[in-house]
Amino acid sequence: DLDAALDIARGVDIRLVLVLLDHRWMLDGVPDVIADPSTGTLLEARLPDGRSHVLNTYVGRDALLGKVVEPLVRRYGRGGERADLASQILAFEFMNEPDFVVEEWERDLSPRVHRPLRFEALADLVARTSTLVHRHTDALTTMAAARLHNLWAWDDESLGIDVVQVHTYPNVNQPATDADVFGMHADSLGISTPVVLGEFPGDGPQQHPAGTSPPPTTLGDYLEFALTSGYAGAWAWSFSGTDAYGRLPEAPLKEFARRHPELVNRNAR
């Protein structure tokens, strides 16, 4: 499947950020499918502690890296079986929004995580993943912070991270949850690693979850802000309308393309 996805990406000249894990791996009640040992029948189940046992033990972490992550990275690396697709991978990201599963980050720790992950263990996984990626490929490594106040944690040279993402979903009804990054120059964030606006509402004023109230910042506003404020990129949420934030409106994208043709993919329609 990933071969097919990268081949499609090559056909339209785009590069992908491959996110290896989501923080929901650690949530209590993660759905799973297990096989009945006697009949082989597949049964739906829920894991009471998610897959936290994999990340919370050295044996689990070592197996994950050695048997899953390394073969994947090497497949698309220099000399790998599908080295022809390597140029379509922009970056590898170990985990999306780990803020909600880190034991020491009590302010953000999800109540649905009964067995949180120590930051020391997570940092070890990130550093080892970065080493694998840099050893075998020309891709970047990245991590995505769900909260601006945790961005500093990924600005550690020992982690080997090339670019950091910050996700921002400001809610005027709950301003204390996290600072609104809009209006902050990248240099003001206090880290030396390049920063991407990794997620932000693509059509917040018009489409947002019930009970939230985003500020009137439009997709066009975000794109121009990122371009003029020192950010390495801006990836609006979401292209496919994955949740209540909806799909991206086309008009602001076309207007941005008109103003900045040098930034537009030649295969864009």
C-alpha positions as CSV (number, residue, x, y, z in Angstrom):
1,D,0.0,0.0,0.0
2,L,2.8,2.4,0.8
3,D,4.6,1.6,-2.4
4,A,1.4,2.5,-4.2
5,A,0.9,5.7,-2.3
6,L,4.5,6.9,-3.0
7,D,4.1,5.9,-6.7
8,I,0.9,8.1,-6.9
9,A,2.8,10.9,-5.1
10,R,5.6,10.6,-7.7
11,G,3.1,10.9,-10.5
12,V,1.9,14.3,-9.2
13,D,5.2,15.5,-7.9
14,I,4.4,15.7,-4.2
15,R,6.4,14.5,-1.2
16,L,4.9,12.8,1.9
17,V,5.5,13.1,5.6
18,L,5.2,9.5,6.9
19,V,3.7,9.5,10.4
20,L,4.7,6.2,12.1
21,L,2.5,6.3,15.2
22,D,-0.4,8.4,16.5
23,H,-0.8,9.2,20.2
24,R,-4.0,7.2,20.1
25,W,-1.9,4.1,20.2
26,M,-1.7,4.7,24.0
27,L,-5.4,5.4,24.6
28,D,-7.4,3.0,26.7
29,G,-9.9,1.0,24.7
30,V,-8.1,1.2,21.3
31,P,-10.0,-1.1,18.9
32,D,-8.2,-4.2,17.7
33,V,-8.9,-7.4,15.9
34,I,-7.7,-10.7,17.4
35,A,-7.8,-14.2,16.1
36,D,-9.5,-17.0,18.0
37,P,-6.6,-19.4,18.8
38,S,-8.7,-22.5,18.1
39,T,-10.7,-21.5,15.0
40,G,-8.8,-18.6,13.6
41,T,-12.0,-16.5,13.5
42,L,-11.3,-12.8,13.6
43,L,-12.9,-11.1,16.6
44,E,-13.3,-7.4,17.4
45,A,-11.8,-6.4,20.7
46,R,-10.7,-3.4,22.7
47,L,-7.3,-3.1,24.3
48,P,-7.8,-1.8,27.9
49,D,-4.4,0.0,28.0
50,G,-4.1,0.5,24.3
51,R,-0.7,-0.6,23.0
52,S,1.2,1.1,25.8
53,H,3.0,-2.1,26.7
54,V,4.9,-1.8,23.4
55,L,6.3,1.6,24.2
56,N,6.6,1.2,28.0
57,T,9.1,-1.6,27.9
58,Y,12.6,-1.7,26.4
59,V,11.9,-5.1,24.8
60,G,8.8,-3.6,23.1
61,R,10.6,-0.5,22.0
62,D,13.5,-2.5,20.6
63,A,11.2,-4.8,18.7
64,L,9.2,-2.0,17.3
65,L,12.3,-0.2,16.0
66,G,14.1,-3.3,14.8
67,K,11.2,-5.2,13.2
68,V,8.9,-2.5,12.0
69,V,10.6,0.9,11.7
70,E,14.0,-0.1,10.5
71,P,12.8,-2.4,7.7
72,L,10.3,0.4,6.5
73,V,13.0,3.1,6.5
74,R,15.6,0.8,4.8
75,R,13.0,-0.2,2.1
76,Y,13.0,3.4,0.8
77,G,16.6,4.2,1.7
78,R,19.7,4.4,-0.3
79,G,20.2,0.9,-1.8
80,G,16.7,-0.2,-0.5
81,E,14.3,-2.4,-2.4
82,R,12.3,0.6,-3.4
83,A,15.0,3.3,-3.5
84,D,13.3,4.6,-6.6
85,L,10.5,6.0,-4.4
86,A,12.8,7.5,-1.8
87,S,12.6,11.0,-3.3
88,Q,8.8,11.1,-2.6
89,I,9.4,11.0,1.2
90,L,10.0,14.4,2.7
91,A,10.2,13.3,6.3
92,F,9.5,10.6,8.9
93,E,7.6,11.5,12.0
94,F,7.7,9.1,14.9
95,M,4.5,10.1,16.6
96,N,1.7,12.6,16.0
97,E,0.8,14.8,19.0
98,P,2.6,12.9,21.8
99,D,1.7,15.7,24.2
100,F,-1.3,13.7,25.4
101,V,0.6,10.6,26.4
102,V,3.8,11.9,28.2
103,E,3.8,11.1,31.9
104,E,5.5,14.3,33.0
105,W,3.2,16.6,31.0
106,E,0.3,16.4,33.4
107,R,-1.2,19.6,32.0
108,D,-1.9,17.8,28.7
109,L,-2.0,14.1,29.6
110,S,-5.2,12.5,28.4
111,P,-7.5,11.0,31.0
112,R,-7.8,8.1,28.6
113,V,-4.2,7.1,29.0
114,H,-3.8,4.9,32.1
115,R,-0.2,3.9,31.3
116,P,1.5,7.0,30.1
117,L,5.0,7.1,28.5
118,R,8.0,8.7,30.3
119,F,9.5,11.4,28.2
120,E,12.9,9.7,28.6
121,A,11.6,6.6,26.8
122,L,9.9,8.7,24.1
123,A,13.0,10.7,23.5
124,D,15.0,7.5,23.1
125,L,12.6,6.3,20.5
126,V,12.7,9.6,18.6
127,A,16.6,9.8,18.7
128,R,16.9,6.2,17.5
129,T,14.4,6.7,14.7
130,S,16.3,9.9,13.6
131,T,19.5,7.9,13.5
132,L,18.0,5.3,11.3
133,V,16.4,7.8,9.0
134,H,19.7,9.8,8.6
135,R,21.8,6.7,8.2
136,H,19.8,5.1,5.4
137,T,17.9,8.0,3.7
138,D,18.1,11.6,2.6
139,A,14.7,12.3,4.3
140,L,14.1,14.7,7.2
141,T,12.9,13.8,10.6
142,T,10.1,15.7,12.4
143,M,7.8,15.7,15.5
144,A,4.5,17.4,15.9
145,A,3.6,19.3,19.1
146,A,-0.1,19.6,19.8
147,R,0.7,22.4,22.2
148,L,2.9,25.4,21.6
149,H,4.1,25.3,25.2
150,N,5.7,21.9,24.5
151,L,7.6,22.9,21.4
152,W,10.8,23.4,23.3
153,A,11.0,19.6,24.1
154,W,11.9,18.8,20.5
155,D,14.6,21.5,20.1
156,D,17.3,19.2,21.5
157,E,20.2,18.4,19.3
158,S,20.5,14.8,20.7
159,L,17.0,14.0,19.2
160,G,18.3,14.6,15.7
161,I,15.1,16.3,14.6
162,D,15.4,18.4,11.4
163,V,12.1,20.3,11.5
164,V,9.5,20.7,14.3
165,Q,5.7,21.1,13.7
166,V,3.3,23.0,15.9
167,H,-0.4,22.3,15.7
168,T,-2.7,25.1,16.6
169,Y,-6.5,25.1,17.1
170,P,-7.3,28.3,19.0
171,N,-10.6,28.5,20.7
172,V,-11.7,31.9,22.0
173,N,-14.0,30.0,24.5
174,Q,-10.9,28.4,26.1
175,P,-7.9,30.7,25.6
176,A,-5.9,29.1,28.4
177,T,-5.7,25.7,26.7
178,D,-2.9,26.9,24.5
179,A,-1.5,30.1,23.0
180,D,-2.7,31.1,19.5
181,V,0.4,31.0,17.3
182,F,-1.1,33.3,14.7
183,G,0.8,36.6,14.8
184,M,3.9,35.1,16.4
185,H,7.0,35.2,14.3
186,A,8.9,31.9,14.2
187,D,11.9,33.5,15.7
188,S,9.9,34.5,18.8
189,L,9.1,30.8,19.6
190,G,12.5,30.4,21.3
191,I,13.8,27.4,19.4
192,S,16.5,27.0,16.8
193,T,15.0,24.2,14.8
194,P,12.9,25.3,11.7
195,V,9.2,25.3,12.5
196,V,6.2,24.3,10.3
197,L,2.6,25.1,11.1
198,G,1.8,21.4,11.0
199,E,-2.0,21.7,11.5
200,F,-4.3,24.6,11.7
201,P,-8.0,25.1,10.9
202,G,-8.4,25.3,7.1
203,D,-11.8,26.9,7.3
204,G,-12.2,27.6,11.0
205,P,-14.6,30.6,10.9
206,Q,-17.0,28.5,8.9
207,Q,-16.4,24.9,9.9
208,H,-15.4,23.8,13.4
209,P,-16.5,21.3,16.1
210,A,-19.6,22.1,18.2
211,G,-18.7,24.1,21.3
212,T,-15.6,25.6,19.9
213,S,-15.2,29.1,18.6
214,P,-12.1,29.7,16.5
215,P,-10.9,33.3,15.8
216,P,-11.8,34.7,12.4
217,T,-8.5,33.7,10.9
218,T,-9.0,32.3,7.4
219,L,-6.9,29.9,5.4
220,G,-5.5,32.8,3.3
221,D,-4.5,34.6,6.5
222,Y,-2.6,31.6,7.8
223,L,-0.8,31.0,4.5
224,E,0.4,34.6,4.2
225,F,1.3,34.7,7.9
226,A,3.5,31.5,7.6
227,L,5.2,32.9,4.5
228,T,6.0,36.3,6.0
229,S,6.8,35.2,9.5
230,G,9.7,32.8,9.1
231,Y,7.9,29.4,9.1
232,A,9.2,26.5,7.0
233,G,5.8,25.6,5.8
234,A,2.0,25.5,6.5
235,W,-0.1,22.4,6.3
236,A,-3.8,23.2,6.8
237,W,-6.2,20.6,8.3
238,S,-7.7,19.0,6.4
239,F,-7.6,18.4,2.7
240,S,-10.1,15.5,2.9
241,G,-12.5,16.9,5.5
242,T,-11.5,14.3,8.1
243,D,-13.4,15.8,11.0
244,A,-15.7,18.7,11.9
245,Y,-13.1,21.3,10.7
246,G,-14.2,20.3,7.2
247,R,-12.4,20.4,3.9
248,L,-10.3,23.2,2.6
249,P,-12.0,25.9,0.6
250,E,-10.6,26.3,-2.9
251,A,-10.8,30.0,-3.3
252,P,-8.0,31.0,-0.8
253,L,-5.7,28.3,-2.3
254,K,-6.2,29.7,-5.8
255,E,-5.7,33.2,-4.6
256,F,-2.5,32.3,-2.8
257,A,-1.3,30.5,-6.0
258,R,-2.1,33.6,-8.1
259,R,0.0,35.7,-5.7
260,H,2.9,33.2,-5.4
261,P,3.1,31.2,-8.6
262,E,6.7,30.2,-7.7
263,L,5.4,28.1,-4.8
264,V,2.7,26.3,-6.7
265,N,3.1,22.6,-7.8
266,R,3.1,22.5,-11.6
267,N,0.7,19.5,-11.4
268,A,-1.8,21.4,-9.3
269,R,-5.2,21.9,-10.8
